[in-house]
């Protein structure tokens, strides 16, 4: 989905699973910094799942709720594109 990459500076990679679902790699910004997955409550609020968090070349696959996200981390998200957009608009830097 080339258009997704063009309109968002946060997206590193997008894999279309179907017309409405995908996996996206997003660069975490300050709104998420030093907050745990439990604090962010991403699945309940945005309807998507964090599959992994990558920091300094190390990938934490299937992170726990207590794992914290830092600004600059790469967050691997899976879900419906509309909900991925909702998450990105709320928590990622869109300047």
matplotlib code that plots the C-alpha trace (Angstrom):
import matplotlib.pyplot as plt

x = [0.0, 2.3, -0.1, 0.1, 3.9, 3.6, 1.2, 2.8, 6.4, 6.0, 5.6, 8.7, 7.0, 3.4, 2.3, -1.2, -2.8, -6.1, -8.0, -8.8, -6.0, -2.3, 0.9, 2.7, 6.1, 5.8, 8.4, 7.3, 7.3, 7.2, 3.5, 4.3, 7.7, 8.4, 4.9, 4.1, 1.7, -0.7, -0.6, -1.2, -4.1, -3.7, -5.7, -8.8, -8.6, -7.5, -8.4, -5.0, -2.2, 1.5, 3.3, 6.9, 9.0, 12.4, 15.0, 18.7, 18.6, 17.0, 13.5, 11.2, 8.6, 5.3, 6.0, 4.5, 2.1, 4.8, 7.2, 7.7, 8.0, 10.6, 10.7, 12.4, 11.4, 10.0, 6.5, 5.1, 1.3, -1.3, -5.0, -7.6, -6.2, -8.8, -7.8, -4.1, -4.8, -6.7, -3.7, -1.2, -3.3, -3.6, -0.2, 2.4, 4.0, 2.2, 4.1]
y = [0.0, 2.7, 5.5, 4.7, 5.2, 8.5, 10.1, 9.0, 9.7, 7.2, 4.1, 2.2, -0.8, -1.9, -5.4, -5.8, -9.0, -8.3, -5.3, -4.1, -5.6, -5.2, -5.2, -1.9, -0.9, 2.5, 4.7, 5.5, 9.1, 11.1, 10.4, 6.8, 7.3, 5.5, 4.0, 0.4, -1.5, -1.8, 2.0, 2.6, 0.1, -0.1, -3.2, -2.0, 1.7, 1.1, -2.5, -3.4, -5.6, -4.8, -7.9, -6.7, -3.8, -3.2, -1.1, -0.7, -3.7, -6.0, -7.2, -8.1, -10.5, -10.8, -8.2, -8.3, -5.7, -4.3, -3.7, 0.0, 1.8, 4.4, 7.2, 5.9, 2.3, 0.5, -0.9, -3.7, -3.4, -5.8, -5.0, -3.3, -0.4, 2.0, 1.1, 1.3, 4.8, 5.7, 4.5, 6.4, 9.7, 9.4, 8.3, 8.9, 12.1, 13.4, 16.7]
z = [0.0, -1.3, -0.4, 3.3, 3.2, 1.4, 3.8, 7.0, 8.1, 10.9, 8.7, 7.8, 6.2, 5.5, 4.6, 3.3, 4.6, 2.9, 1.6, 5.2, 7.4, 7.5, 9.5, 9.9, 11.4, 13.1, 14.7, 18.3, 19.3, 22.5, 23.3, 23.9, 25.5, 28.8, 28.9, 29.3, 27.0, 30.0, 30.5, 26.8, 26.7, 22.9, 22.2, 24.1, 22.9, 19.3, 18.4, 17.2, 18.6, 19.2, 17.9, 18.6, 19.8, 18.3, 20.1, 19.2, 16.9, 19.4, 18.7, 21.6, 20.0, 21.8, 24.4, 27.9, 29.3, 31.5, 28.6, 28.0, 24.6, 24.1, 21.6, 18.5, 19.1, 16.1, 17.0, 14.9, 14.8, 13.3, 12.7, 10.6, 8.6, 10.0, 13.5, 12.7, 11.4, 14.6, 16.7, 14.6, 14.8, 18.5, 19.7, 16.9, 15.9, 12.8, 12.3]

ax = plt.figure().add_subplot(projection="3d")
ax.plot(x, y, z, "-o")
ax.set_aspect("equal")
plt.show()
